[in-house]
Amino acid sequence: MRCRCAVRPARRGVALAAGCCIFAALVIGQVGVNPAAAATAVLGLDVSDHQSAVDWSAVASAGAQFAYIKATEGTGFVNPDFASQYDGAYQAGLIRGAYHFALPNKSSGAAQASYFVANGGGWTADGHTLPGVLDIEYNPYGPECYGLSHSAMVSWIASFTDTYESLTTVWPVIYTPTAWWVTCTGNYSGFAANDPLWTTSSGNTAGSLPAGWSTYTFWQYASAGTFPGDQDLFNGSSAQLQQVAVGG
């Protein structure tokens, strides 16, 4: 995913490997071919205010089945295009969800989760809404790990995920690059029991995953392609994607 006014591209590769029951049926292994070329692939995209004008009907016609849209960053930025993007995806028939770009050095995880939910990041079991995403990755504004130690970063993430679950009844997806996770959390494995993983890799496979996750739910496999924004794949069938959207 991309942060606001990033100095370098903030890439969100979501590997959703969930230990929780919602995603238990989604384990089908890593894709070994070009995702966009796989006939049965469940493809999607993620966008932010960098893609202000999206033709959602064209996106749906091109084969996208889901979309994640940036809602917030820290506790001081709301995507000005969020409402139109979120509704546009819904009107075109896509299952959509929201993501939050974390700034762990600015405020607590609990504060940012609450801000996210209050500004579009909530979840309802309506069959159209995916669980919200915590986009936790390279700091585009300063030190790679935001000046936090391994233990402080793990505590911050736990504060966010626990608060999000208490407000919505579902655990958020964690979007993170494996290399960043290893460097900034010490490759902590404790979130895999509840939080689905969204991984990122530009190769023909999703690559190595952070500790604890044995598979992924979403994979961001390219920063450009058929759809606007980043190109993503759901690790399951269309029916399983629909199941996620109803919390089952």
ROSE-4610 file (N, C-alpha, C; in Angstrom, 1 decimal, always signed):
// ROSE-4610
residu = [M/M/M/R/R/R/C/C/C/R/R/R/C/C/C/A/A/A/V/V/V/R/R/R/P/P/P/A/A/A/R/R/R/R/R/R/G/G/G/V/V/V/A/A/A/L/L/L/A/A/A/A/A/A/G/G/G/C/C/C/C/C/C/I/I/I/F/F/F/A/A/A/A/A/A/L/L/L/V/V/V/I/I/I/G/G/G/Q/Q/Q/V/V/V/G/G/G/V/V/V/N/N/N/P/P/P/A/A/A/A/A/A/A/A/A/A/A/A/T/T/T/A/A/A/V/V/V/L/L/L/G/G/G/L/L/L/D/D/D/V/V/V/S/S/S/D/D/D/H/H/H/Q/Q/Q/S/S/S/A/A/A/V/V/V/D/D/D/W/W/W/S/S/S/A/A/A/V/V/V/A/A/A/S/S/S/A/A/A/G/G/G/A/A/A/Q/Q/Q/F/F/F/A/A/A/Y/Y/Y/I/I/I/K/K/K/A/A/A/T/T/T/E/E/E/G/G/G/T/T/T/G/G/G/F/F/F/V/V/V/N/N/N/P/P/P/D/D/D/F/F/F/A/A/A/S/S/S/Q/Q/Q/Y/Y/Y/D/D/D/G/G/G/A/A/A/Y/Y/Y/Q/Q/Q/A/A/A/G/G/G/L/L/L/I/I/I/R/R/R/G/G/G/A/A/A/Y/Y/Y/H/H/H/F/F/F/A/A/A/L/L/L/P/P/P/N/N/N/K/K/K/S/S/S/S/S/S/G/G/G/A/A/A/A/A/A/Q/Q/Q/A/A/A/S/S/S/Y/Y/Y/F/F/F/V/V/V/A/A/A/N/N/N/G/G/G/G/G/G/G/G/G/W/W/W/T/T/T/A/A/A/D/D/D/G/G/G/H/H/H/T/T/T/L/L/L/P/P/P/G/G/G/V/V/V/L/L/L/D/D/D/I/I/I/E/E/E/Y/Y/Y/N/N/N/P/P/P/Y/Y/Y/G/G/G/P/P/P/E/E/E/C/C/C/Y/Y/Y/G/G/G/L/L/L/S/S/S/H/H/H/S/S/S/A/A/A/M/M/M/V/V/V/S/S/S/W/W/W/I/I/I/A/A/A/S/S/S/F/F/F/T/T/T/D/D/D/T/T/T/Y/Y/Y/E/E/E/S/S/S/L/L/L/T/T/T/T/T/T/V/V/V/W/W/W/P/P/P/V/V/V/I/I/I/Y/Y/Y/T/T/T/P/P/P/T/T/T/A/A/A/W/W/W/W/W/W/V/V/V/T/T/T/C/C/C/T/T/T/G/G/G/N/N/N/Y/Y/Y/S/S/S/G/G/G/F/F/F/A/A/A/A/A/A/N/N/N/D/D/D/P/P/P/L/L/L/W/W/W/T/T/T/T/T/T/S/S/S/S/S/S/G/G/G/N/N/N/T/T/T/A/A/A/G/G/G/S/S/S/L/L/L/P/P/P/A/A/A/G/G/G/W/W/W/S/S/S/T/T/T/Y/Y/Y/T/T/T/F/F/F/W/W/W/Q/Q/Q/Y/Y/Y/A/A/A/S/S/S/A/A/A/G/G/G/T/T/T/F/F/F/P/P/P/G/G/G/D/D/D/Q/Q/Q/D/D/D/L/L/L/F/F/F/N/N/N/G/G/G/S/S/S/S/S/S/A/A/A/Q/Q/Q/L/L/L/Q/Q/Q/Q/Q/Q/V/V/V/A/A/A/V/V/V/G/G/G/G/G/G]
num = [1/1/1/2/2/2/3/3/3/4/4/4/5/5/5/6/6/6/7/7/7/8/8/8/9/9/9/10/10/10/11/11/11/12/12/12/13/13/13/14/14/14/15/15/15/16/16/16/17/17/17/18/18/18/19/19/19/20/20/20/21/21/21/22/22/22/23/23/23/24/24/24/25/25/25/26/26/26/27/27/27/28/28/28/29/29/29/30/30/30/31/31/31/32/32/32/33/33/33/34/34/34/35/35/35/36/36/36/37/37/37/38/38/38/39/39/39/40/40/40/41/41/41/42/42/42/43/43/43/44/44/44/45/45/45/46/46/46/47/47/47/48/48/48/49/49/49/50/50/50/51/51/51/52/52/52/53/53/53/54/54/54/55/55/55/56/56/56/57/57/57/58/58/58/59/59/59/60/60/60/61/61/61/62/62/62/63/63/63/64/64/64/65/65/65/66/66/66/67/67/67/68/68/68/69/69/69/70/70/70/71/71/71/72/72/72/73/73/73/74/74/74/75/75/75/76/76/76/77/77/77/78/78/78/79/79/79/80/80/80/81/81/81/82/82/82/83/83/83/84/84/84/85/85/85/86/86/86/87/87/87/88/88/88/89/89/89/90/90/90/91/91/91/92/92/92/93/93/93/94/94/94/95/95/95/96/96/96/97/97/97/98/98/98/99/99/99/100/100/100/101/101/101/102/102/102/103/103/103/104/104/104/105/105/105/106/106/106/107/107/107/108/108/108/109/109/109/110/110/110/111/111/111/112/112/112/113/113/113/114/114/114/115/115/115/116/116/116/117/117/117/118/118/118/119/119/119/120/120/120/121/121/121/122/122/122/123/123/123/124/124/124/125/125/125/126/126/126/127/127/127/128/128/128/129/129/129/130/130/130/131/131/131/132/132/132/133/133/133/134/134/134/135/135/135/136/136/136/137/137/137/138/138/138/139/139/139/140/140/140/141/141/141/142/142/142/143/143/143/144/144/144/145/145/145/146/146/146/147/147/147/148/148/148/149/149/149/150/150/150/151/151/151/152/152/152/153/153/153/154/154/154/155/155/155/156/156/156/157/157/157/158/158/158/159/159/159/160/160/160/161/161/161/162/162/162/163/163/163/164/164/164/165/165/165/166/166/166/167/167/167/168/168/168/169/169/169/170/170/170/171/171/171/172/172/172/173/173/173/174/174/174/175/175/175/176/176/176/177/177/177/178/178/178/179/179/179/180/180/180/181/181/181/182/182/182/183/183/183/184/184/184/185/185/185/186/186/186/187/187/187/188/188/188/189/189/189/190/190/190/191/191/191/192/192/192/193/193/193/194/194/194/195/195/195/196/196/196/197/197/197/198/198/198/199/199/199/200/200/200/201/201/201/202/202/202/203/203/203/204/204/204/205/205/205/206/206/206/207/207/207/208/208/208/209/209/209/210/210/210/211/211/211/212/212/212/213/213/213/214/214/214/215/215/215/216/216/216/217/217/217/218/218/218/219/219/219/220/220/220/221/221/221/222/222/222/223/223/223/224/224/224/225/225/225/226/226/226/227/227/227/228/228/228/229/229/229/230/230/230/231/231/231/232/232/232/233/233/233/234/234/234/235/235/235/236/236/236/237/237/237/238/238/238/239/239/239/240/240/240/241/241/241/242/242/242/243/243/243/244/244/244/245/245/245/246/246/246/247/247/247/248/248/248]
x = [+0.8/+0.0/+0.9/+0.2/+1.0/+0.6/+1.6/+1.3/+1.1/+0.7/+0.4/+1.8/+2.0/+3.2/+4.4/+4.5/+5.6/+6.8/+8.0/+9.2/+9.6/+9.3/+9.5/+8.2/+8.0/+6.7/+6.5/+5.4/+5.1/+4.3/+4.9/+4.3/+3.6/+2.4/+1.7/+1.4/+2.1/+1.8/+1.1/-0.1/-0.8/-0.8/-0.2/-0.3/-1.2/-2.4/-3.3/-3.3/-2.5/-2.5/-3.2/-4.3/-5.1/-5.1/-4.9/-5.2/-6.6/-7.3/-8.7/-9.6/-10.8/-11.7/-12.2/-12.3/-12.9/-12.1/-10.8/-9.9/-9.4/-9.9/-9.3/-9.5/-10.5/-10.8/-10.0/-9.2/-8.6/-7.2/-6.7/-5.3/-5.3/-4.8/-4.7/-3.2/-2.3/-0.9/-0.6/+0.7/+1.2/+1.0/+0.7/+0.5/+1.9/+2.0/+3.3/+3.4/+2.4/+2.4/+2.1/+2.3/+1.9/+0.5/+0.2/-1.2/-2.2/-1.8/-2.7/-3.1/-2.2/-2.5/-3.2/-3.4/-4.1/-5.6/-6.2/-7.6/-8.6/-8.2/-9.2/-8.8/-7.8/-7.4/-8.4/-8.6/-9.5/-8.7/-8.8/-8.0/-8.6/-7.8/-8.3/-7.3/-7.5/-6.6/-6.7/-5.6/-5.7/-5.4/-6.1/-5.9/-6.0/-5.5/-5.5/-5.8/-5.5/-5.8/-4.8/-3.9/-3.0/-3.8/-4.9/-5.7/-7.1/-7.2/-8.4/-9.6/-9.3/-10.4/-10.3/-11.1/-11.1/-12.4/-12.3/-13.5/-13.8/-14.7/-15.0/-15.7/-16.5/-17.2/-16.2/-15.2/-14.1/-13.3/-13.0/-12.3/-13.0/-14.3/-15.1/-15.1/-15.3/-15.3/-14.0/-12.9/-11.6/-11.3/-12.2/-12.1/-11.8/-11.7/-11.5/-12.7/-12.5/-13.6/-13.5/-12.4/-12.3/-11.4/-11.6/-10.7/-10.5/-9.3/-9.0/-8.7/-9.2/-9.1/-8.6/-7.6/-7.0/-8.1/-8.2/-9.2/-8.4/-7.4/-6.7/-5.2/-4.6/-3.1/-2.9/-2.3/-2.1/-3.4/-3.5/-4.7/-5.0/-4.4/-4.5/-4.8/-5.1/-5.3/-6.4/-7.4/-8.5/-8.4/-8.4/-8.3/-9.5/-9.3/-10.4/-11.3/-10.7/-11.5/-12.1/-11.9/-12.3/-13.8/-14.7/-16.1/-16.5/-16.0/-16.4/-15.7/-14.5/-13.9/-14.6/-14.9/-15.5/-16.9/-17.7/-19.0/-18.9/-18.0/-17.8/-17.5/-16.7/-16.3/-17.6/-18.3/-19.6/-20.6/-20.8/-21.8/-21.4/-20.1/-19.6/-19.7/-20.1/-20.2/-19.0/-18.0/-16.8/-17.0/-16.4/-16.4/-15.2/-15.4/-14.4/-14.2/-13.0/-12.6/-11.7/-11.4/-10.6/-9.2/-8.2/-7.0/-6.5/-5.7/-5.1/-3.6/-2.9/-1.5/-1.0/-0.3/+0.1/+1.3/+1.3/+2.4/+2.6/+3.3/+3.5/+4.2/+4.9/+5.6/+4.8/+3.6/+2.8/+1.7/+1.1/+0.1/-0.1/-0.9/-1.0/-1.7/-1.5/-2.2/-3.7/-4.1/-5.6/-6.2/-5.4/-5.9/-6.1/-5.1/-5.2/-6.3/-6.5/-7.6/-8.9/-9.1/-10.4/-10.6/-9.5/-9.6/-10.0/-9.4/-9.7/-11.1/-11.6/-13.0/-14.0/-13.7/-14.5/-14.5/-13.6/-13.5/-13.5/-14.3/-14.6/-14.0/-13.2/-12.6/-13.3/-14.6/-15.4/-15.7/-16.5/-16.8/-18.2/-19.0/-20.3/-20.5/-21.2/-21.4/-22.5/-22.2/-23.2/-22.9/-21.8/-21.5/-20.8/-20.5/-19.9/-18.6/-18.3/-17.3/-16.2/-15.0/-13.9/-13.4/-12.8/-12.2/-11.2/-11.1/-10.1/-8.7/-7.8/-6.3/-5.5/-4.5/-3.5/-2.3/-1.9/-0.8/+0.4/+1.3/+2.4/+3.7/+4.5/+5.6/+6.6/+7.5/+8.6/+8.1/+8.8/+8.5/+8.9/+8.1/+8.5/+8.9/+8.8/+9.1/+10.4/+11.0/+12.1/+12.6/+13.1/+13.7/+12.8/+13.4/+12.7/+11.6/+12.0/+11.2/+10.5/+10.5/+9.8/+10.4/+11.6/+12.3/+11.9/+11.1/+10.6/+11.5/+11.6/+12.3/+11.4/+11.9/+11.1/+9.9/+10.1/+9.0/+8.0/+8.5/+7.6/+6.7/+7.3/+6.5/+5.5/+5.8/+4.9/+3.7/+4.0/+3.0/+2.1/+2.7/+1.9/+0.9/+1.4/+0.5/-0.6/-0.2/-1.2/-2.3/-1.9/-2.9/-3.9/-3.3/-4.2/-5.1/-4.6/-5.4/-6.5/-6.1/-7.0/-8.2/-7.8/-8.9/-9.8/-9.2/-10.0/-11.0/-10.5/-11.4/-12.5/-12.2/-13.2/-14.3/-13.9/-14.8/-15.7/-15.2/-15.8/-16.2/-15.7/-15.9/-15.1/-14.2/-13.4/-11.9/-11.0/-9.6/-9.2/-8.3/-7.9/-6.9/-6.8/-5.7/-4.5/-3.3/-2.1/-1.4/-1.1/-0.3/+1.1/+2.0/+3.4/+4.4/+5.5/+6.6/+7.4/+7.7/+8.4/+9.7/+10.5/+11.8/+11.6/+10.6/+10.3/+9.9/+9.1/+8.6/+9.7/+10.6/+11.8/+12.6/+12.9/+13.7/+13.1/+11.8/+11.2/+10.4/+10.0/+9.4/+10.2/+11.4/+12.2/+11.6/+10.7/+10.0/+9.1/+8.4/+7.4/+6.3/+5.9/+5.0/+3.6/+3.4/+2.2/+0.9/+1.0/-0.3/-0.9/-0.2/-0.7/-1.9/-2.1/-3.2/-4.6/-4.6/-5.8/-5.9/-4.8/-4.8/-4.4/-5.3/-4.9/-3.7/-3.0/-1.8/-2.0/-1.5/-1.5/+0.0/+0.5/+2.0/+2.2/+3.5/+3.8/+5.1/+5.0/+6.2/+5.9/+6.9/+6.7/+7.1/+7.5/+7.9/+6.7/+7.0/+5.9/+5.3/+5.9/+5.4/+5.4/+4.7/+4.5/+5.8/+6.7/+8.0/+7.8/+8.8/+8.8/+7.8/+7.3/+6.3/+6.8/+6.3/+6.7/+6.5/+7.2/+7.0/+5.6/+5.2/+3.8/+2.8/+2.9/+2.0/+2.5/+1.7/+2.1/+1.6/+0.7/+0.2/-0.4/-0.8/-1.3/-2.8/-3.5/-4.9/-4.9/-4.1/-4.0/-2.5/-2.3/-0.9/-0.9/-0.1/+0.1/+1.3/+1.0/+2.0/+2.6/+2.0/+2.6/+2.1/+2.9/+2.6/+1.8/+1.7/+0.9/+0.5/-0.5/-1.0/-2.3/-3.2/-4.5/-5.4/-5.3/-6.2/-5.4/-6.1/-5.5/-4.8/-3.7/-3.1/-2.4/-2.2/-1.5/-2.4/-1.8/-2.5/-2.4/-3.6/-3.7/-4.4/-4.1/-4.8/-5.3/-6.4/-7.0/-6.7/-6.2/-5.8/-6.9/-7.9/-9.0/-10.0/-11.1/-12.1/-13.0/-13.8/-14.8/-15.8/-16.2/-17.1/-16.4/-15.2/-14.4/-14.3/-14.0/-14.0/-15.3/-16.4/-17.7/-17.9/-17.4/-17.5/-16.8/-15.6/-14.9/-15.7/-16.5/-17.3/-18.5/-18.8/-20.0/-19.5/-18.2/-17.6/-17.7/-17.8/-18.0/-16.8]
y = [-1.2/+0.0/+1.2/+2.3/+3.5/+4.5/+5.1/+6.1/+7.4/+8.4/+9.7/+10.4/+10.9/+11.6/+10.9/+9.6/+8.7/+9.2/+9.1/+9.4/+8.3/+7.0/+5.9/+5.1/+4.3/+3.5/+2.7/+2.8/+1.9/+0.8/-0.4/-1.5/-2.4/-2.8/-3.6/-4.9/-6.0/-7.3/-8.1/-8.5/-9.1/-10.6/-11.2/-12.6/-12.9/-13.4/-13.6/-15.1/-15.4/-16.7/-16.7/-17.2/-17.0/-18.3/-18.2/-19.3/-19.2/-18.1/-18.0/-18.7/-19.0/-19.9/-19.3/-18.0/-17.3/-17.7/-17.9/-18.1/-19.6/-20.4/-21.8/-22.6/-22.3/-23.0/-22.5/-21.5/-20.8/-21.3/-22.3/-22.7/-23.6/-23.0/-23.8/-23.8/-23.2/-23.2/-22.0/-21.9/-20.8/-21.0/-19.9/-19.9/-20.0/-21.0/-21.2/-20.6/-19.9/-19.3/-17.8/-17.1/-15.7/-15.6/-14.9/-14.8/-14.3/-13.3/-12.7/-13.7/-14.7/-15.7/-16.9/-17.1/-18.2/-18.1/-19.0/-18.9/-18.8/-19.5/-19.6/-18.6/-17.8/-16.9/-15.9/-15.6/-14.6/-13.3/-12.4/-11.2/-10.0/-9.0/-7.8/-6.7/-5.6/-4.5/-3.7/-2.9/-1.9/-0.6/+0.4/+1.8/+2.8/+4.0/+5.0/+6.3/+7.4/+8.8/+9.0/+8.1/+8.3/+7.9/+7.1/+6.7/+7.3/+8.6/+9.4/+9.1/+8.7/+8.5/+7.1/+6.2/+4.8/+4.5/+3.9/+3.4/+2.0/+2.0/+0.7/-0.3/+0.2/-0.7/-1.4/-0.6/-1.2/-2.2/-1.9/-2.8/-4.1/-4.1/-5.3/-6.1/-5.4/-6.0/-6.7/-6.2/-6.7/-7.9/-8.2/-9.5/-9.3/-8.1/-7.9/-8.4/-9.1/-9.5/-8.8/-8.2/-7.5/-6.3/-5.4/-4.2/-3.9/-3.4/-2.8/-1.3/-0.4/+1.0/+1.7/+2.5/+3.2/+4.2/+4.0/+4.9/+6.0/+5.6/+6.5/+6.2/+7.2/+7.1/+7.8/+7.1/+7.7/+8.1/+9.3/+9.8/+11.2/+11.5/+12.9/+12.9/+11.8/+11.8/+10.8/+11.3/+10.5/+10.7/+9.6/+9.6/+10.4/+11.5/+12.3/+11.6/+10.6/+9.9/+8.6/+8.3/+7.0/+6.7/+7.7/+7.4/+7.1/+7.8/+7.5/+6.2/+5.9/+4.7/+3.5/+3.6/+2.5/+2.2/+3.2/+3.0/+2.6/+3.2/+2.8/+1.3/+0.8/-0.6/-1.5/-1.0/-1.8/-1.7/-0.6/-0.4/-1.3/-1.5/-2.3/-3.8/-4.2/-5.6/-6.2/-5.4/-6.0/-6.1/-7.1/-7.1/-6.2/-5.3/-4.4/-4.2/-3.7/-3.5/-2.2/-1.8/-0.6/-1.0/-0.1/-0.3/+0.9/+0.7/+1.8/+1.8/+2.9/+3.0/+3.4/+2.5/+2.8/+3.7/+4.6/+5.4/+5.2/+4.1/+3.7/+4.7/+5.6/+6.6/+7.9/+7.9/+9.1/+9.0/+7.8/+7.7/+6.2/+5.8/+4.4/+3.6/+2.3/+1.4/+1.5/+1.6/+1.7/+2.9/+4.0/+5.3/+5.2/+4.6/+4.5/+3.5/+2.4/+1.5/+2.2/+3.0/+3.7/+4.7/+5.4/+6.4/+5.7/+4.6/+3.8/+3.4/+2.8/+2.4/+3.5/+4.7/+5.8/+6.5/+6.2/+6.8/+5.8/+4.8/+3.9/+2.5/+2.3/+1.0/-0.1/+0.1/-0.9/-2.1/-3.0/-4.3/-4.6/-5.1/-5.7/-7.0/-7.9/-9.2/-9.1/-8.3/-8.0/-8.7/-9.5/-10.2/-9.3/-8.0/-7.1/-6.5/-6.7/-6.0/-7.0/-6.7/-7.5/-6.9/-7.7/-7.2/-6.1/-5.1/-4.1/-4.6/-3.8/-4.1/-3.2/-3.7/-2.9/-3.0/-1.9/-1.8/-1.3/-2.3/-2.0/-2.3/-1.3/-1.6/-0.5/-0.3/+0.6/+2.1/+2.8/+4.2/+5.1/+5.7/+6.6/+8.0/+8.2/+9.5/+9.6/+8.4/+8.4/+7.0/+6.7/+5.4/+4.3/+3.2/+2.1/+1.5/+1.4/+0.8/+1.9/+3.1/+4.2/+4.5/+4.0/+4.3/+3.4/+2.3/+1.4/+0.1/-0.4/-1.7/-2.8/-4.0/-5.2/-5.3/-5.2/-5.4/-4.3/-3.1/-1.9/-2.0/-2.5/-2.7/-3.7/-4.9/-5.9/-5.5/-4.7/-4.2/-3.2/-2.4/-1.4/-2.2/-3.2/-3.9/-4.6/-5.2/-5.9/-4.9/-3.7/-2.7/-2.4/-2.3/-2.0/-3.2/-4.4/-5.5/-5.8/-5.7/-6.0/-5.0/-3.7/-2.7/-2.9/-3.2/-3.3/-4.5/-5.6/-6.7/-6.4/-5.6/-5.3/-4.3/-3.5/-2.6/-3.2/-4.3/-4.8/-6.3/-7.0/-8.4/-9.3/-8.7/-9.5/-9.0/-9.9/-9.6/-8.9/-7.9/-7.3/-8.1/-8.0/-8.5/-7.7/-8.4/-7.7/-7.7/-6.5/-6.4/-6.0/-6.8/-6.5/-7.2/-6.5/-7.2/-8.1/-9.3/-10.2/-9.6/-9.0/-8.4/-7.3/-6.5/-5.5/-6.1/-7.1/-7.8/-8.4/-9.1/-9.7/-8.6/-7.5/-6.5/-5.7/-5.4/-4.5/-5.2/-6.5/-7.2/-8.3/-8.6/-9.7/-11.0/-10.9/-12.0/-12.7/-11.9/-12.3/-13.1/-14.3/-15.2/-15.2/-14.4/-14.5/-14.0/-13.3/-12.7/-13.7/-14.8/-15.7/-16.5/-16.6/-17.3/-16.7/-15.4/-14.6/-13.8/-13.2/-12.2/-12.8/-12.7/-13.2/-12.4/-12.9/-12.3/-11.9/-10.7/-10.2/-10.0/-10.8/-10.7/-10.0/-9.6/-8.9/-9.5/-9.8/-10.2/-10.1/-9.6/-9.4/-10.6/-11.7/-12.8/-13.7/-14.9/-15.8/-16.6/-16.5/-17.1/-16.0/-16.3/-15.3/-15.2/-16.1/-16.0/-16.4/-16.1/-16.5/-15.7/-16.2/-15.5/-15.3/-14.3/-14.1/-15.3/-15.4/-16.5/-16.6/-17.9/-18.2/-18.5/-17.8/-18.0/-19.0/-20.0/-21.1/-20.9/-19.9/-19.6/-18.1/-17.7/-16.3/-16.3/-15.2/-15.1/-14.1/-13.1/-12.2/-12.0/-11.8/-11.6/-10.4/-9.4/-8.3/-8.7/-9.0/-9.6/-8.6/-7.4/-6.4/-5.0/-4.0/-2.6/-2.0/-2.6/-2.1/-3.3/-3.1/-4.2/-3.9/-4.9/-4.8/-3.7/-3.6/-2.7/-1.5/-0.4/+0.7/+0.2/+0.9/+0.6/-0.7/-1.3/-2.5/-3.7/-4.8/-6.0/-7.0/-7.6/-8.6/-9.9/-10.9/-12.2/-12.7/-13.3/-14.0/-15.4/-16.0/-17.4/-18.3/-18.4/-19.2/-19.0/-19.6/-19.5/-18.2/-18.0/-16.9/-17.1/-18.4/-18.7/-18.5/-18.8/-18.6/-17.1/-16.3/-14.9/-14.3/-14.8/-14.4/-14.8/-16.0/-16.4/-15.5/-15.0/-14.0/-12.8/-12.4/-11.1/-11.3/-12.5/-12.7/-13.2/-13.3/-13.6/-15.1/-16.0/-17.4/-18.2]
z = [+0.0/+0.0/+0.0/-0.2/-0.3/+0.8/+1.4/+2.4/+1.7/+2.5/+1.9/+1.7/+0.4/+0.1/+0.4/+0.1/+0.4/-0.3/+0.4/-0.2/-1.2/-0.7/-1.5/-1.5/-2.5/-2.6/-1.4/-0.7/+0.4/-0.1/-0.2/-0.9/+0.1/-0.1/+0.8/+0.1/+0.6/+0.1/+1.2/+1.0/+2.1/+1.9/+2.9/+2.9/+4.1/+3.8/+4.8/+5.1/+6.1/+6.6/+7.9/+8.1/+9.3/+10.1/+11.4/+12.3/+12.7/+12.5/+13.0/+12.1/+12.6/+11.9/+10.6/+10.5/+9.3/+8.1/+8.3/+7.1/+7.1/+7.9/+8.0/+6.7/+5.9/+4.7/+3.5/+3.7/+2.6/+2.1/+2.9/+2.6/+1.3/+0.3/-1.0/-1.5/-0.7/-1.1/-2.0/-2.2/-3.0/-4.5/-5.1/-6.6/-7.2/-8.2/-8.8/-10.2/-10.6/-12.0/-11.8/-12.9/-12.9/-12.5/-11.4/-10.9/-11.9/-12.7/-13.6/-14.8/-14.9/-16.0/-15.6/-14.3/-13.8/-14.0/-14.7/-15.2/-14.0/-12.9/-11.8/-10.7/-10.9/-9.8/-9.5/-8.2/-7.7/-7.5/-8.5/-8.5/-8.0/-7.5/-7.0/-7.0/-6.3/-6.4/-5.1/-4.8/-3.7/-4.2/-3.7/-4.2/-3.0/-3.3/-2.3/-2.9/-2.3/-2.9/-4.1/-4.3/-5.5/-6.7/-6.6/-7.7/-7.5/-7.7/-7.3/-8.2/-9.5/-10.4/-10.9/-10.4/-10.8/-11.5/-12.7/-13.4/-12.9/-11.9/-11.2/-12.1/-13.0/-14.0/-14.9/-15.3/-16.1/-15.4/-14.1/-13.2/-13.1/-12.8/-12.7/-14.0/-15.1/-16.4/-16.7/-16.2/-16.4/-15.6/-14.6/-13.9/-12.4/-11.9/-10.4/-9.6/-8.5/-7.7/-6.3/-5.9/-4.6/-4.7/-3.7/-3.7/-2.2/-1.9/-0.6/-0.9/-0.1/-0.3/+0.9/+0.8/+1.9/+2.5/+3.8/+4.5/+5.3/+6.1/+7.0/+7.1/+7.7/+8.1/+9.4/+10.3/+11.7/+12.3/+12.9/+13.4/+12.8/+11.7/+11.1/+9.7/+9.0/+7.6/+7.2/+6.5/+5.9/+4.4/+3.7/+2.2/+1.7/+1.0/+0.6/-0.5/-1.1/-2.2/-1.6/-0.3/+0.2/-0.1/+0.3/+0.2/-1.3/-2.2/-3.6/-4.1/-3.7/-4.1/-3.5/-2.2/-1.5/-2.0/-2.3/-2.8/-4.3/-5.0/-6.4/-6.6/-5.7/-5.8/-5.5/-4.5/-4.1/-5.3/-5.9/-6.9/-8.2/-8.3/-9.5/-9.2/-7.9/-7.6/-7.0/-6.6/-5.9/-4.4/-3.8/-2.4/-2.0/-1.0/-0.7/+0.8/+1.1/+2.4/+2.5/+3.7/+3.9/+4.6/+4.4/+5.1/+5.7/+6.8/+7.6/+7.5/+7.1/+7.1/+8.4/+9.1/+10.5/+10.6/+11.6/+12.0/+13.5/+13.8/+15.2/+16.1/+15.6/+16.4/+16.7/+16.2/+16.3/+17.4/+17.6/+18.6/+18.8/+19.8/+20.2/+19.1/+19.2/+18.3/+18.6/+19.8/+20.1/+19.5/+19.6/+19.1/+17.6/+16.9/+15.4/+15.0/+15.7/+15.4/+15.5/+16.6/+16.8/+15.7/+15.3/+14.2/+12.9/+12.6/+11.4/+11.4/+12.4/+12.5/+12.3/+12.9/+12.9/+11.5/+10.7/+9.4/+8.2/+8.3/+7.2/+7.3/+8.4/+8.5/+9.2/+9.5/+10.2/+9.4/+10.0/+9.3/+9.7/+8.7/+9.0/+8.2/+8.7/+8.0/+6.9/+5.9/+4.9/+3.6/+3.5/+2.3/+1.3/+1.6/+0.7/+1.3/+2.6/+3.3/+3.8/+3.5/+4.0/+5.3/+6.2/+7.4/+7.1/+8.0/+7.8/+7.8/+7.3/+7.2/+8.0/+8.7/+9.3/+8.4/+7.7/+6.8/+7.6/+8.0/+8.9/+8.1/+7.8/+6.9/+7.0/+6.0/+6.0/+6.2/+7.0/+7.4/+6.2/+5.5/+4.4/+4.9/+6.2/+6.7/+7.6/+7.9/+8.8/+9.0/+10.3/+10.5/+10.2/+9.6/+9.1/+10.1/+11.3/+12.3/+13.2/+12.8/+13.5/+14.8/+15.1/+16.3/+17.5/+17.1/+18.1/+18.2/+19.4/+19.6/+19.2/+19.1/+18.7/+19.7/+21.0/+21.9/+21.9/+21.7/+21.6/+20.3/+19.2/+18.0/+18.1/+18.7/+18.9/+19.8/+20.8/+21.7/+21.0/+20.1/+19.4/+18.5/+17.8/+16.8/+17.6/+18.8/+19.6/+20.1/+20.4/+20.8/+19.7/+18.5/+17.3/+17.0/+16.9/+16.6/+17.6/+18.9/+20.0/+20.0/+19.8/+19.7/+18.5/+17.4/+16.2/+16.4/+16.9/+17.2/+18.2/+19.2/+20.2/+19.6/+18.6/+18.0/+16.9/+16.2/+15.0/+15.1/+16.1/+16.3/+15.3/+14.5/+13.6/+13.8/+13.6/+13.6/+12.3/+12.4/+11.1/+10.4/+9.1/+8.3/+8.6/+8.6/+8.7/+7.3/+6.8/+5.6/+6.0/+5.6/+5.9/+5.0/+4.6/+3.9/+4.9/+4.5/+5.4/+5.9/+5.0/+5.5/+6.5/+6.4/+7.4/+8.7/+8.6/+9.8/+10.6/+9.9/+10.6/+11.2/+10.5/+11.1/+12.2/+12.2/+13.1/+14.2/+14.1/+15.2/+15.7/+15.1/+15.4/+14.9/+13.9/+13.3/+14.3/+15.0/+16.1/+15.4/+16.1/+15.5/+16.1/+17.1/+17.9/+17.3/+16.2/+15.6/+14.6/+14.2/+13.2/+13.7/+15.0/+15.5/+15.2/+15.1/+14.9/+13.6/+13.2/+12.1/+10.8/+9.8/+8.4/+7.9/+7.0/+6.5/+5.0/+4.7/+3.3/+3.1/+2.1/+1.8/+0.5/+0.3/-0.9/-1.5/-2.8/-3.6/-5.0/-5.8/-7.2/-8.1/-7.5/-8.3/-8.6/-9.1/-9.5/-8.3/-7.2/-5.9/-4.9/-3.8/-2.7/-1.9/-2.0/-1.3/+0.2/+1.0/+2.4/+3.1/+4.2/+5.0/+6.4/+7.1/+8.5/+9.4/+10.5/+11.4/+11.9/+12.0/+12.5/+11.4/+10.3/+9.2/+8.3/+8.0/+7.1/+5.7/+5.5/+4.2/+4.3/+3.2/+3.1/+2.6/+2.9/+2.4/+1.2/+1.2/+0.1/-0.3/-1.5/-2.0/-3.0/-2.7/-3.6/-4.5/-5.7/-6.6/-7.6/-7.7/-8.6/-8.2/-8.5/-8.2/-9.4/-10.5/-11.6/-12.5/-13.3/-14.2/-14.8/-14.8/-15.4/-14.8/-13.4/-12.7/-12.2/-11.8/-11.2/-9.9/-9.5/-8.2/-8.2/-7.0/-6.8/-7.2/-7.6/-8.1/-7.0/-6.8/-5.6/-6.0/-5.2/-5.4/-4.1/-4.1/-2.9/-3.0/-1.9/-1.8/-1.5/-2.5/-2.3/-3.5/-3.4/-4.5/-4.3/-5.2/-5.1/-4.0/-3.8/-2.7/-1.4/-1.3/+0.0/+0.3/-0.7/-0.6/+0.0/-0.6/-0.1/+1.4/+1.7/+3.1/+4.1/+3.7/+4.5/+4.8/+3.7/+3.8/+4.7/+5.1/+6.0/+7.4/+7.5/+8.8/+9.1/+8.1/+8.3/+7.9]
